[in-house]
Amino acid sequence: MSDNPIEIVKLRKEYGRFVAVNDLTLSIKKNSFTGLLGPNGAGKSTTLKILTHLINATSGEAFLNGIDVIKDPKGALTDVGTVIETPEFYSYLTPKETFRYVGELIGMTKESIASQTDEILERVKMSQWQDKKLGTFSKGMRQRIALGQALLSDPSIIILDEPTSGLDPRGMAEIREVLKNLRNYSKNLTIVMSSHILPEVQDLCDRIAFINHGTLLMDDDISAFESNDGMRNVIVKVDGFPTDNMMRQISDLDYVISAERLGNDISITLGADISLRSRLFNDVAAMDMKVYGFTEEDSLEETYLKLIKESR
């Protein structure tokens, strides 16, 4: 057995004649944030439910920290935090009471529960609501409590099944911010998250596993999907013909490699670093021009669409 915290070997799940997971083999590297990316019905959630022993596999093997999930689910899940499907809570409890209840169930000491609760509520940005009843919370707030609950025992593995599903844009942004900061608190944390939202995986993950029809299509570091020449092109759509002044302002930005007119649009070449796109959007928004859209030539999106099309 390898040192990878998550190992899936020829995993298969059948529902009658329907094959939800088709002999899937996948290794999740230690300390990585891996996104299982694929369309709805690709087999992502089924795979994670087998990993967390919510359903049984038809055949194959799955290991968490070297322990067989199928043969010893309790031992395999000891050092694992999970958020699978829509979290359910006792609506009359507060976050602090919920954490105390969960902590006692998993055998934590009162001292450990108390110390972890304050820290985790701060991490998921719920400290100010720690004594409010969960029944009054929005779905996004309950999802942050679910993330906090998964972190309570300080696990080395976190498994998340579409954590932003069903949330409004604000709720999605709040969950993503929490997820971005997770590994700042623990350097020994492996995260695997399913999603069908490409920008979400691109924003959060450092590795991507493409899945469709229960089959692994590709698994690699996200950097492997960056532009081969180390550059990206962004198209800025403006209202009217781009003036010389507009072109000069954009060209003068120190991180812009080139800028040229494409009809009423502006084609801008940047380095591959994802942070440069955010800088560009902010800088262009501050300029005196009417912008109504940005589009990007994205090799990750192209790869995703190509793989999904070929796997049909």
Residue pairs with C-beta under 8 A, 6 or more apart in sequence:
1 7
1 63
1 66
2 27
3 30
4 27
4 28
4 29
4 30
5 28
5 30
5 64
5 65
5 156
5 157
5 190
6 26
6 27
6 28
6 51
6 62
6 63
6 64
6 157
6 190
6 192
7 26
7 27
7 28
7 61
7 62
7 63
8 24
8 25
8 26
8 27
8 47
8 51
8 60
8 61
8 62
8 63
9 25
9 60
9 61
9 62
9 63
10 23
10 24
10 25
10 59
10 60
10 61
11 21
11 23
11 24
11 25
11 47
11 50
11 57
11 59
11 60
11 61
11 62
12 19
12 21
12 22
12 23
12 24
12 57
12 58
12 59
12 60
12 214
13 19
13 20
13 21
13 43
13 46
13 47
13 50
13 55
13 57
13 58
13 214
14 20
14 58
19 213
19 214
20 43
20 46
20 214
21 43
21 46
21 47
21 50
21 57
21 60
21 214
22 43
22 213
22 214
22 215
23 60
23 215
24 43
24 47
24 60
24 211
24 214
24 215
24 216
25 216
26 209
26 216
26 219
27 219
28 34
28 190
28 192
28 207
29 190
29 207
30 190
31 183
31 187
31 188
31 189
31 190
32 190
32 191
32 206
32 207
33 183
33 191
33 193
33 204
33 205
33 206
33 207
34 190
34 191
34 192
34 193
34 205
34 206
34 207
34 208
34 209
35 192
35 193
35 194
35 195
35 200
35 201
35 204
35 205
35 207
35 208
35 209
36 44
36 47
36 48
36 192
36 193
36 194
36 195
36 209
36 211
37 44
37 194
37 195
37 196
37 198
37 201
37 208
37 209
37 210
37 211
37 304
38 44
38 196
38 210
38 211
38 212
38 308
39 196
39 212
39 308
40 196
42 196
42 211
42 212
42 213
42 214
43 211
43 212
43 213
43 214
43 215
44 161
44 162
44 194
44 195
44 196
44 211
45 84
45 85
45 161
45 162
45 194
46 55
46 214
47 194
47 211
47 214
48 84
48 159
48 161
48 192
48 194
49 55
49 84
49 161
50 56
50 57
50 62
50 69
51 62
51 64
51 69
51 159
52 69
52 77
52 80
52 82
52 84
52 159
53 69
53 70
53 73
53 76
53 77
54 84
56 70
57 70
61 68
61 70
62 68
62 69
62 70
63 69
63 76
64 76
64 77
64 79
64 80
64 157
65 76
65 79
65 80
65 156
65 157
67 75
67 76
68 76
69 76
69 77
79 153
79 155
79 156
79 157
80 155
80 156
80 157
80 158
80 159
81 149
81 150
81 151
81 152
81 153
81 155
81 157
81 158
81 159
82 150
82 158
82 159
82 160
83 143
83 146
83 147
83 149
83 150
83 158
83 159
83 160
83 161
83 163
84 159
84 161
85 161
86 165
86 166
87 142
87 143
87 145
87 146
87 149
89 98
89 134
89 142
89 145
90 98
90 101
90 134
91 133
91 134
91 135
92 133
92 134
92 135
93 101
93 133
93 134
94 130
94 131
94 132
94 133
94 134
95 117
95 121
95 126
95 129
95 130
95 131
95 132
95 134
95 145
95 148
96 117
96 121
96 130
96 131
98 134
98 145
98 149
99 113
99 116
99 117
99 120
99 121
99 148
99 149
99 152
100 113
100 117
102 149
102 152
103 112
103 113
103 116
103 117
103 152
103 153
104 113
106 152
106 153
108 116
108 152
108 153
113 152
116 151
116 152
116 153
116 154
117 130
117 152
118 127
120 148
120 151
120 152
121 127
121 130
121 148
123 148
123 151
123 178
123 181
123 182
123 185
124 144
124 145
124 147
124 148
124 151
124 178
125 144
125 174
125 177
125 178
126 141
126 144
126 145
126 148
129 137
129 141
134 142
134 145
137 145
138 171
139 166
139 167
139 171
140 167
140 168
140 170
140 171
140 172
140 174
140 175
143 163
143 164
143 167
143 171
143 175
144 174
144 175
144 178
147 160
147 163
147 175
147 178
147 179
150 158
150 160
151 158
151 182
154 186
155 189
156 188
156 189
156 190
157 189
157 190
157 191
157 192
158 182
158 189
158 190
158 191
158 192
159 191
159 192
159 193
160 179
160 191
160 192
160 193
160 194
161 193
161 194
162 193
162 194
162 195
162 196
163 175
163 179
163 193
164 171
164 172
164 175
164 176
164 195
164 197
164 200
167 175
172 200
176 200
176 203
176 204
179 191
179 193
179 204
180 203
180 204
182 189
182 191
183 189
183 191
193 201
193 204
193 205
195 201
198 300
198 301
198 304
201 208
202 222
202 274
202 300
203 274
205 222
206 221
206 222
207 219
207 220
207 221
207 222
208 218
208 219
208 220
208 222
208 225
208 300
209 216
209 218
209 219
210 216
210 217
210 218
210 219
210 303
210 304
210 307
210 308
211 217
212 307
212 308
212 311
212 312
213 311
215 311
217 307
217 308
217 310
217 311
218 303
218 307
222 300
225 299
225 300
225 303
226 232
226 272
226 299
226 300
227 272
227 297
227 299
228 299
230 271
230 272
231 257
231 269
231 270
231 271
231 272
232 269
232 270
232 271
232 272
232 276
232 277
232 296
232 297
232 298
233 267
233 268
233 269
233 270
233 296
233 297
234 267
234 268
234 270
234 277
234 280
234 294
234 295
234 296
234 297
235 262
235 265
235 266
235 267
235 268
235 294
235 295
235 296
235 297
236 250
236 265
236 266
236 268
236 284
236 291
236 293
236 294
237 264
237 265
237 291
237 292
237 293
237 294
237 295
238 246
238 264
238 265
238 266
238 289
238 290
238 291
238 292
239 290
239 291
239 292
240 264
240 290
241 261
241 264
242 261
242 264
242 265
242 266
242 289
246 266
246 287
246 289
247 259
247 260
247 261
247 266
249 287
250 256
250 259
250 266
250 268
250 284
250 287
251 258
251 259
253 279
253 280
253 283
255 270
255 271
255 276
255 279
255 280
256 268
256 269
256 270
256 280
257 269
257 270
257 271
258 268
258 269
259 266
259 267
259 268
259 269
260 266
260 267
261 267
268 280
270 276
270 277
270 280
277 296
281 294
284 291
285 291
